[in-house]
Structure formats: C-alpha cells, structure tokens
Amino acid sequence: MKVIICLVLVIFACAVPCQAKENEFTIKISADGVRLNVECENNKSVEALKKLLPLTVEMSAYGGFEQVGSLGRSLPRNDSHITAKPGDIMLYSGNQIVIFHGNNSWSYTRLGKIIGKSQAELSEIFDKPGVTLKIFAE
C-alpha cells in the first residue's frame, strides 16, 4: 500500500507544473550588451548574489576558456570538484564569478548556466581580453 501511495504522489508531483512564487524573479546577464538567459542553481550562493543586484563586473580572460571577475565581496560557497562546460557560471574562491566558453576542472560553487547559446556563440561573446558583465533581475 505504501508503494502505491508513493507512486501516486510521484506521478502527481511530475504532472503539476512548477509555478513561480509571487516575489520570485530570474537573474539575467548581459556581456558587452549581449543579453543572455540564465538557468540558476537553487543554493545559498545564488540567494546571496540576488541581494547584490544589479551588479556590473569587469571580467578578464583567463586560460583561453573563461572570463573571471571580482564580485567585490564574498558569497557563501559550497565548492566541489567540477568539470565546467561552455555556458557554466561558477563562483570561485567565494568572491569571483567565472563564465566558461571552454572546459576546465577545478573546485567551484555552481551558480548557473547560460542557456540557448552554442559553444561557438559563447566563444564569440567571451573569447576576448575582457568583458563588461551586467547581472540584473527580472
């Protein structure tokens, strides 16, 4: 009987679409004026980042696969060894935001991912000496 009840609950939960709370908003970014959609993680780092918005971060290229910029303060972190992929947005050392247009393995806290852009499109946007990143809420 418990198995049937659990199965019914799982089916019901999967059938009900997620609804945004009334005061919930999404994070958006623009890189040198190019607007990008972000799928955020649900963690304390993202919650703390939302409290800083709007935010402008001067980014610098690093390693040929990422842009890195200081947030100006530390956020809560939960680092783990991650292989980042193009579009991943990570927190490094608690106070730097990193956006990847290539791959790298290191210890990061995942903040989110840019959605709807290919690796080639991300490289076109981020594979340059520096990028002005604007982070805002909608």
N, C-alpha and C positions, 0 to 999 in steps of 0.2 A: 504494500500500500504506500509506503514512504517513497519508493522508487517512482510510482505513478504520479504522486503529488509533485515530486521534484521535477519530473519530466514535463508535467503541465506548466509548472512555474517557469521553466526554461523556455518552453515554446512561447508562452505568453510574453516573457521579457524580450525575446527576439522579435516578436511581432509588433511590439509597441515602439514607434519611432522615438528617438531621443528628442526632447524639446529643450530649448534654451530657457534658462531662468530669466525672469524679467530684468534683472540687473546685470545679466551676463553680457560680455562683449568679446569680440575677437581681436586678436593682435594682427596688424598689417605692417608691412615694411615697404620702404622704397629705397632703392640703391641707385644713387645718382639720378633720381627722378623716375626710375623704372619701378612701377608698383608691383608688388609680389604678394601672393596669398600664402598664409602660413597655417599649418596644422600644428597646434600647440600640444605639448605634453601636459598632463594634469599632475603637477608637482609643486612643491613649495618655492622652487626657484622661479617658475613662471608666475606664480601668485605675487612674489616679491617684485618681479620685473614689471608687472602690470601697474604697481603702485608708483613707479618712476615715470610712467608715460605722460606726455610724449617725450621722446628722447632722441637726440642726434648723437651719433657715434662716428668719429673719424676712423676709418678702417685702413689697415696696411696689409699688403700682400705678404704672405709667408709661405715658403716652401713650394711655390708653384701650384698649390692645391687648395689654398684657403685665404680668407680675409679675416684679420683679427683686429679688435678694437676694445679699448678700455671703457667700462661702464661708469667709472668714477666712484664706485662703491662696491662692496661685496654683497653677494646674494647667498642665500642658503644653498648648499651643494650636497649632492649625493653622487660623487664620482664613481665611475666604474670603467673598466677597460672596454672601449667601444671601437669598432671599426666604422668610422664615419664615411658616408657616401655623399655624392653630389646632392646639394639641397639641404643637407643636415645643418641644423643650427644648434650649437653647443655652448655651454658655459665652461670656461677654462680657468682654473685657479680661483674660482669664485667671483672674479671681477672682470673677466674679459669675455666678450661674445665672439664666437667664431662661426663663420659661414663657409661651407665647403663647396667647391666646384670640382673637386677631385676626391681621392680616398686617402685616409690616414687612420692609423690605430694609435690610440692614446687613452689617457684617463680623463673623461669628461662627464659633465652632467647634461643630459639631453634636454633641450628647451623646445625643440620642434623641428619642422621640416617645411621647406618651400615646396608647394605643390603646383602642378600644372606646367612645369618647365623641364625641358630635356637637359642633359649634361652639356650639350653644345650651347644651348641658350644660357645656362648658368655660367659657363666659361666666358661667353661674350660679355656678360654683365660684370663678373667678378675677377677675371684674369687680367688685371691691370695693377699698376703700382698702389693705388689707393681708391677707396670708395667712400662716399658720404652715405651713411646708413641712417634712415629715419625710421623710428619704431613708434607706432601710434595705435590707438584703439578705435574701433568702430562699433 
